Amino acid sequence: MEEDTGALPRKDDFSEWYNEVLWRAEIMDVRYPVKGLYVWYPHGFAIRKRAYGILRDLMDRDHAETMFPLLIPETEFMKEATHIKGFEDEVYWVTHGGRNELDVPLALRPTSETAIYPMYSLWIRSHTDLPLKLYQIVNTFRYETKHTRPLIRLREITSFKEAHTVHATREEAEAQVETALGLYREFYESLRVPVIISRRPAWDKFPGADYTIAVDTIMPDGKTLQIGTAHMLGDHFSRTYEITYEDANGERQYASQTCYGISERSIAAVISVHGDDKGLVLPPEVAPIEIVVVPIIVGKRRDEVLLAARALEEELRSAGFVVKLDDRDLRPGAKYYHWEMRGVPLRLEIGPRDIDANTVVAVTRDGHKITLDRRGVVEGVFSALAAFRKGLEQTARQAMIDRITVAATLEETVLAVRKGVAVVHWCGSKECAEEIEAAVDASILGSDIRSDLITVSRGPCIACGGDGTSTLVARTY
């Protein structure tokens, strides 16, 4: 890919900025000749790899990773009526093998309940087999008819982490939903992405679930992006697929289940929440390169500077950092642009003056410039990156605070959703939800809000005046 040094659109023109960043920072190439399918550039995939490494470490604490087939027989797929009704317009069907029509059409998984649960019914026999907690990271396919957008709304979701758990009792399954939400909070804390958790209305829950609790963040344009969900399935699927176990008294019982997922929308959140007018801004945890060393070549001391830069690179690599020495024959300014666009958290500059003074110039991606003692450079880098992380978190948190508005009337809600999320009182009825959504041109996200940024209270519903509770209203992706 050729280096482009043109001006990036300002981030306040978010849609244009987002599309430009994806290709200039080498995240995704949108030119694949199938609508809604995109190609990861190596740099983008390296970000994904590091982020999903964090996610895997969290899941591996008490889940086991597995892999189920992509193709689901129509006979299994159609068993759970409520579930299928929710996906029937989104399924890709494989109807032929070569030139032969298949006896049983095969669905490309839009999600894997109907692929996994027939096997669970074979594997689970006794209460001693429970709980069962498995997850996989796979691609899923949905015939998305709305406007597609890389990483956000896709026809091939390339990085879907879905967990599927089975429990002896409903109480254990409900506790697992809360555990899953805790894992997701921890994941997004690592990415420095602030989130709001809420319970979706009954009509917006996952098809076949008792209830759905979702994780959202607020994008720079004020719309919310759902970046995680946890579903309490109860015994709906266990009854459909005969997932039963023998309890301690020798009686057969239907199991209770949960499922929860995160996709590459998590990467879209990192890009969007932290990025600026210069391009990506990456937390060190997910940056493919944490530190770039830029030698400042002046006059006859070229070899001396390069030698010092290589020694610095090696020392930092030995300390565990992911480091890149940029010794290309380019002006320093061109190198700065290149690595700022790609979100490298820390740039170290070393030239003749620095060698003479036994110092290194450090510049964090958010523009803070400090001089480090060369003899204590490892400690100085640790400190600079720690401050950078804290700054990222504080900036992202404040941006979310600025986009949350408490609204007491429909008129106030209209204004609030133009810039972000409105917190209103809603009675819980679908009729009032429809009235609110029509009046403000936004969606009821959910109640039972979990966020230290929002004070939950009761008050009159902004539609009917009846008893209501704090509820999120927003425009959504």
N, C-alpha and C positions, 0 to 999 in steps of 0.2 A: 504494500500500500504506500503511495507517495505521501510524503510529508506535506500537510496543508497548514499554512501559517495565516490564513485569513481569519478575520474576526468571527468569533462564535456569537450567535444570537444571544441577547441578554436573557438571563434566566426568567425574568418576569414575563417574557414571551415563552411560556413553559413548553408548549407543544413543539414549537420550532426548535427550541434549545434541546429538548430531549432527543428528537430525531437526529439532530446534528451531532450531539455527543456520542450517540451510539456508533456512528461510523468514524468520526474523527478520533475518538479514544479507542477505537478498534474493539468494540464490545460485540456487535452483531452486524452482519451484512443482510440487508433486507431484500436483496435482488434475486433470491431463489425463486424460480418460476412457478411456485404454487402459493396462492394467497394464504396468509396466516402461518407460513412455515419460514423459518429464518435460520441462518447459519452463524454459529458462534465463531468469532475470531479467536485465535489462541489467547490473546490478552483477556478477553471477556470470559473465556472458559476457565482461565486460571483464577479469576476472581470467584467464579462459581465454584471451582474446586476447593478453594480455601474456605468459602462460606459453608459449603456442604460438609467439609471436614469438621467444622465446629458443630454442625447439626448432627452428624454421625456420632461424634463423641458424646453428645448429650443423650442421644437415643440409645447408644450402646451401654449406658449405665444399667438398664434393666430390660432392654428389648433385644431381640435377635434379628439381624438383617437377613432377608430372604429374597427370592425372585420368583414371581408367578408369570405364566404365559401372557403374551399380548392378546392373543385371539381367544374369544369367549364364545362357546356354542350358543346359538339362539335359544336352544332348549333350556339352558341354565340362565341366560340373560333375561328371559321373559318371565321367570318364576315370581318375582316380587313386583306386583302390579304398581304400587305407589312409587317405588324406586324407578321403574322403567318409564312411567308416565313423566317423571322429571327429566329424563334423558332422551326420550324417543325421537325428538327432533334434532338431536346432536350426534347421533351415532353414525359412524362410517361402517358399512357392511362389506365384507368380502364374500362374494357370491360364486366365484370361479377359482378353480385350481388349474392353471394352464387354460386349456380350451374346454375343460369339463365343468359343468355346473355342479356345485357342491350339494350333497343331500341335505346338509344342515348349514345354513348361512352362519358366518362367523363375524362377530362384532369386534372392531378394534376398541380396546378398553377405553371408555370415557372416564372410568374409575373402576376399582377392582373388586368391589364387594362380591359380584356374581362370579368372579374367577376364583376368589379365595375361599369363600364360605362353603362351597361343596367339598373342598378338601378338609376344612375344619371339621365337618361332620364325620369324616373318616378318621381324623386324628384324635378327636376328643372322645374319651370313653368314661373317665372317672373324675371325681373331684380332685384327685391327685394330679391330673393333667392341667389344672387351672391354678393361677391365671396363665393364659397364653398371650404373649405380647410380641408381635412380629411387625416389622416394617420393611418397606422396599422403596428404592428411589428409581423411578422408571419414567418412560414417556407415556403419555396418554393422548388420546385424539378426540376432539370435539368439533363438530361441524358448526363453528361459530359463524353466525350470520350478521352480527353487529360489526361495527368498524373494528378491524383487527389492529393491534398495536404491539410491537415487539416487547417481549417479557411480560406484558400486561394482559393482553387478550389475544389468544393464540388458537390455532387449529391443531397444532402439535405442542403440547406442554412437554418440554424436553426433560424437566427436572422435578417431577412430582414425588415428594416424599409423603407416602401414605402409611400410617400405622393402623393396625387392626388388632384389637385386644378382645379377649373372651374371659368372662368372670362368672363365679358361682352365683353371685347375688347382684341385685340392682344397685345396692348401696356401694358395693365394691366398684361397679362400673361407673357410677357417678363420681366416686372419689378419683377414678382414673382420668375422667374428663378434667378435673381440677389439676391433677398432676401434669397432664399434657399442656394445659395452659401455663403452668409454671415453667415447663421446659421451653415453651415458646417465648415467654417473657425473658428468660435467661438468654435465649438465642438472640433476640433483638437487642438486648442490653449489650451483647458482644459486638453487635453491628452499630451500636449507638443510634438506633432508630427508635424513637418514642412511639408507643402504641396505646390505643384505647381498646379495651375488651368489653363486649356487650353481648347480650342474648338477643338473637334475631327473632322477629315476630314469627308466630306459628306458620304463616303462609310463606315465609321466606326461609324456612329451615331446609336442611338437606333431605332430599326425597327418601322417605323410609325411616327418618330419625324421629325420636321423641322430641328432642330439641337440639338447637345448634347455638354454640357460642363462638363468636368470631373475633378475630384480631384485626384491627384497622390502623392505618397511619394516615396522616393528612399530607397530601401532596402540595407542591408549591403553588398550584393553581386553585387550591382550596378544596378540590375533590378528595374524597377518601378512596383509599386502595385497600381492599381486603387482602391481607397477607398471611392469613392462617385461619383455620377453622377446626373446631372440635365438636364431634357429634355424639350425643347419647342415643344409642340405637335401641336400647331396651332388649326385648326378645322378639322384635319383628322379624329380623333375618334368621334368628335361630329357629323360629317356628317354620319359616319357609324352607330352610335348608336342613332341618332336623339336626341342629347342633345341640345335643343333649349330653348329660353326664349322669353318672350314678353317684348319688350323694352318700354321706356317711351311714345313712340308714338303709342303703340299698335301693332307694327309689330313684326313678328317672326324672330329671329336671331339665327344663329349658335353660340354656345359658343366657347371660346378659352380655351385651357387646358395646364397644365404642369404636370409633374410627376418627382419625384426625390427620390433617394434611397441611403441607407448605409447598409452594412451587417457586419457580424462578421470579415470581413477583417480589420475592425477598431481595433479589438483586436489583430489580427496578426501584425498590424503596431506597436502597443504599445510594444508588446513582442519583435519584431525584431529591432525597432529603438533604444529602451532604454536598452535592455538586454546586459549582458557582460559575461565574461568568468566564472563567478560564478553563472549565472542563470538569473532570472527575475530581472528587476529594474522597479518598478511601481511608477508612480506619486501618491501622497497621495489621489488624488480625486478618483482613481479607485482601490486602494489597499484594499482588504477585511480586512486586519489588517494594520493600519497605524503605530502602535507602538507596539513593543514587549518588555516586561520587563523581564530581565534575572537576577535572584538573584545569586550572587556569594557566594556559601556556603563554609565557611572555619571553620573547627574545631567546637568548642562548641557553636558558636553563630548562629547556623542554624535557630532556631525559631525566633530570633531577626531579622535576615536578611529577612526571609519570611514575617514577620509581616510588616517590612518596605516596602518590595516590593508590598505587597497587598495594603498598604496605598497609595503608589505611583500610582498603577493601578487605584484605586478608584478615586483619585484626578483628574487624566487625563481623565477618563471616564466622570466624572462630568463636565469637561470642554468641552466635546463634541467630544473627540477623540475616535477612534475605537482601543481599547487596548487589548492586550493578555498577561497574566502573564504565562510564561513558567516555571512551577515548577516541571517539569518531572525530574526523577532521572537519568539524563544524564550529561556528562561532558559539561561545558560551550561551548567548541569548537564545539561539535556536534550540540548544539542548534544554534550557530552562522551559521553553514553550512545550517541547516534546513531552517532558516528564510531568509538567503541570497538567497538561491535557489528560494524561493517563492516570493522574491521581496519586502519584508517589508521595507518601507522607513526609519524607525528609530528604532534603538535598544538602550534601556536604561539598563545599568548595575549598580547594587547596591550590595555592599558587606560591610564587617565590616569597612574597611578603609573609605569608602564613608559615612557610618553612622557617624563615628567619626568626619569626616571633614564637615558633613552636605552638601554633594555634590552628584551628580549623573553623571556617565559617559554616554555621548550620542555619538552614532556612526551612521552616515547616511549611506544609502545603497551604496553610491558612495565612502565610505571609510574615510570621514572626521570625526575626533574624537575630541570632545570638552568636557570640564567639566562644568556642570551646577550647579548653586547654588540651593540646595534643596528647599529653601524658595521661590524661584522665578521660579520653574521648569516649570510651565505652560507657562510663557512668554518665557522661554528659548527654550521650545519645539516648540512653534509657530515660533520663529526666526530660529531655525535649519531647520524646514520643509520649510520655505520660501526660505532659501538659497539653500536647496536641489532642490526645484522646479526650481529656476532660473538656477542652474547648469545643470539640465536635459535639459532645453530649450536651453541653450547656446551650450551644447555638441551636441545635435541633430541638431541644426541649422548649426553648423560648419561642421558636418559630411555631411550634404546635400551640403553645399557650396563646399566642397572638391570633391564632385562627379559630379559637373556641369562644363562642359568645352565648351567654344565657339570654334567652328570648321569652317574653311573657305573652306575646300576641302573635297572630299570623303575620302582621305587618313587620314586626321586629324580626321574625323568622326569615322573611323574604330577604331582608338586608343581610342577616347573619350568614345565610348559605351562599351568598355571593362571594364571600371571602373565606369560608371554611365551614365549620360544624356549628350548628345551633343546638343548644341544650334546652329542651322545652318540657313542659309537663303534658303527658298524654295518658288517657284513661285505659288504653290497651285494646280498644275496639277497632275492628277493621274499618268500620264506617268512618270513624274519626280519622283514622290513618289515611284513608282515601281522600278525605276532605283536606287534610293538611298537605298531602303530597300534591294534590291538584292546585292548591292555592299558592304553594311556594316553589313548585317545579323542582322538587327534590324528594328524597326517599327517607322513610323511617328506617334507621339502621337497627336500633335495638335499645332495650332497657337493661336493667340489672347491670349498670355500668361499673366497670372496675378500672379506675384511674385515679391517681393521686392529684391529677390536674382538675378534676371535676368533683364538686360537692353534690352528692345525690340528695334529693329532697322530694317531698310531696307537695302538690298544689293543684289548682284547677286546670283541667285539660284545656289547651288553647283552642280546641275545636268545640267541645260541648259544655265546658265548665264543670264537669264532674270531677271526682277525685282522680288525680293522675300522679304519675311518678316521673322522675327525670329520664328523658329519652333523647337519643341522638337523632338529628335530622341533617342530611347532607346530600350533596350531589356526589355520585359515585362513578367509578370506572367500571 
